[in-house]
Amino acid sequence: MREYTIKSTRKGRDYIWGTLYYSDKTSKFRIKFRCSYDEMKKDNPPAMIHRFMTNGRTELDSYLSSLWVNDRIIPKERQNIAEILRENKLNTYREIDMLELCMGRCTLDDIYLTREK
């Protein structure tokens, strides 16, 4: 099981929003937020986290977690995906490999991941 801390940086300070888990056995993701939205809203979560924290949810199932991950990775349909794979010494496209290439960084917000396990 791989484990990543979901963070962002604001005003020079790291904020921890939760943990992303990935099972190499099942190829599935799962996200657990550090606390409920009511507790976290004082820290003003980024939109990409806020949108998934509805109805008091503190954990996302594999489907919703995959949606979150897919918003943060190079898409499989990218025009130059073969070149990206080749330059990164990857033989096939896998979501987890794309996620680790950029550690969850994207242009939508300041979220990034740090691998813990």
C-alpha positions as CSV (number, residue, x, y, z in Angstrom):
1,M,0.0,0.0,0.0
2,R,1.4,3.4,-1.0
3,E,0.6,6.4,1.1
4,Y,0.9,10.0,0.2
5,T,0.2,13.1,2.3
6,I,-2.0,15.7,0.5
7,K,-0.5,19.1,1.2
8,S,-0.6,22.7,0.0
9,T,1.5,25.7,0.8
10,R,0.1,29.0,1.8
11,K,1.9,32.0,3.1
12,G,5.0,29.9,3.5
13,R,3.3,27.3,5.6
14,D,2.4,23.7,4.7
15,Y,-1.2,22.6,5.2
16,I,-2.1,18.9,5.4
17,W,-5.5,18.1,4.0
18,G,-5.4,14.4,4.2
19,T,-3.9,11.1,2.9
20,L,-4.1,9.4,-0.5
21,Y,-3.7,5.6,-0.4
22,Y,-2.9,3.5,-3.4
23,S,-3.1,-0.3,-3.5
24,D,-0.6,-1.9,-6.0
25,K,-2.6,-5.1,-5.6
26,T,-6.0,-3.7,-6.7
27,S,-4.7,-0.5,-8.6
28,K,-7.3,1.6,-6.6
29,F,-7.0,4.9,-4.8
30,R,-8.7,6.0,-1.6
31,I,-8.6,9.4,0.1
32,K,-9.0,10.1,3.8
33,F,-9.3,13.7,4.8
34,R,-7.6,14.8,8.1
35,C,-10.9,15.9,9.6
36,S,-14.4,16.8,8.7
37,Y,-15.1,19.8,6.5
38,D,-16.7,21.7,9.4
39,E,-13.3,21.5,11.2
40,M,-11.3,22.1,8.1
41,K,-13.2,25.0,6.6
42,K,-11.4,27.6,8.8
43,D,-8.3,26.7,6.8
44,N,-10.2,27.4,3.5
45,P,-9.5,24.1,1.6
46,P,-8.6,24.4,-2.1
47,A,-11.5,24.0,-4.5
48,M,-10.4,20.6,-5.6
49,I,-10.7,19.3,-2.0
50,H,-13.7,21.4,-1.1
51,R,-15.8,19.9,-4.0
52,F,-15.3,16.4,-2.6
53,M,-16.0,17.2,1.0
54,T,-19.8,17.3,0.8
55,N,-22.3,15.8,3.2
56,G,-19.7,15.6,6.1
57,R,-17.6,13.1,4.1
58,T,-14.2,12.4,5.6
59,E,-13.2,9.6,3.2
60,L,-13.6,9.1,-0.5
61,D,-14.2,5.7,-2.1
62,S,-12.1,4.4,-4.9
63,Y,-14.4,5.9,-7.6
64,L,-14.3,9.5,-6.2
65,S,-10.6,9.2,-5.3
66,S,-9.9,8.2,-8.9
67,L,-11.8,11.3,-10.1
68,W,-9.7,13.5,-7.9
69,V,-6.5,11.8,-9.1
70,N,-7.5,12.1,-12.8
71,D,-7.9,15.9,-12.3
72,R,-4.2,16.0,-11.3
73,I,-2.4,13.8,-13.8
74,I,-1.4,13.9,-17.5
75,P,-4.4,12.4,-19.4
76,K,-4.0,9.2,-21.3
77,E,-5.4,10.9,-24.4
78,R,-2.6,13.6,-24.3
79,Q,-1.3,14.3,-27.8
80,N,2.3,13.5,-27.0
81,I,1.8,10.8,-24.3
82,A,4.1,8.3,-26.0
83,E,6.9,10.8,-25.9
84,I,6.2,11.6,-22.2
85,L,6.2,7.9,-21.4
86,R,9.4,7.3,-23.3
87,E,11.3,10.2,-21.7
88,N,10.3,9.0,-18.3
89,K,11.3,5.4,-19.0
90,L,7.8,4.1,-18.7
91,N,6.5,1.3,-21.0
92,T,2.8,1.7,-20.3
93,Y,0.4,4.4,-19.1
94,R,-0.6,3.9,-15.4
95,E,-2.4,6.5,-13.3
96,I,-0.1,6.0,-10.4
97,D,3.0,6.5,-12.5
98,M,1.6,9.8,-13.9
99,L,0.7,10.9,-10.4
100,E,4.2,10.2,-9.2
101,L,5.8,12.1,-12.1
102,C,4.4,15.4,-10.9
103,M,3.5,14.4,-7.3
104,G,0.0,15.6,-7.7
105,R,0.9,19.1,-8.8
106,C,-1.3,20.7,-11.4
107,T,-2.3,24.2,-12.6
108,L,-5.6,24.2,-10.8
109,D,-4.3,24.9,-7.2
110,D,-1.3,24.6,-5.0
111,I,-1.8,21.0,-3.8
112,Y,1.0,18.5,-3.9
113,L,1.8,15.1,-2.5
114,T,4.6,13.7,-0.4
115,R,5.1,10.0,-0.4
116,E,5.2,8.5,3.1
117,K,5.3,4.7,2.3
